[in-house]
């Protein structure tokens, strides 16, 4: 049984990690442990570099505290003003105990202007979603992508696909060594 530590207690992120690992390695058994870890970046990262760094920082913290796990997973959402709108996405970084690193990114969506304006006023994306859509704690449920697509793509599905992408170097070791 392989032990995965996810640097989050958000049930969406935990479920996405388990789905992604199970899809890439269907013959393996995994146990997931949730550990809170600060990102070391702003609460709402404002660009890809900051979001990616947040995911990496979370891994460093959980690996130091839990050196015996097989895999460490950091996830960090970000937004960015780009191409005339505000993008939203998340970076997923996975590191093995041996030091192999894989990275994946969720799909990118463009946020509605109402949400964009709330973020510009200092709200985090999840908080802005809850205000605009009259929901509670949507970031631990279907997220902006789920709300905006009518759950055709949920936050869990989007993150799980990015986990799969981050696991490519682990599935194709010869090509990435």
Secondary structure, DSSP 8 states (H G I E B T S, - for coil): -EEEEES---HHHHHHHHHHHHHHTTTS-EEEEE-----SS-SSB-SHHHHHHHHHHHHHHHHHH-TT-SEEEEEEEEEEEETTEEEEEEEEEEEETT--EEEEE---EE--HHHHHHHHTT--HHHHHHHHHT-SSGGGTTHHHHHHHTTSS-HHHHHHHHHHHHTHHHHSGGGG-
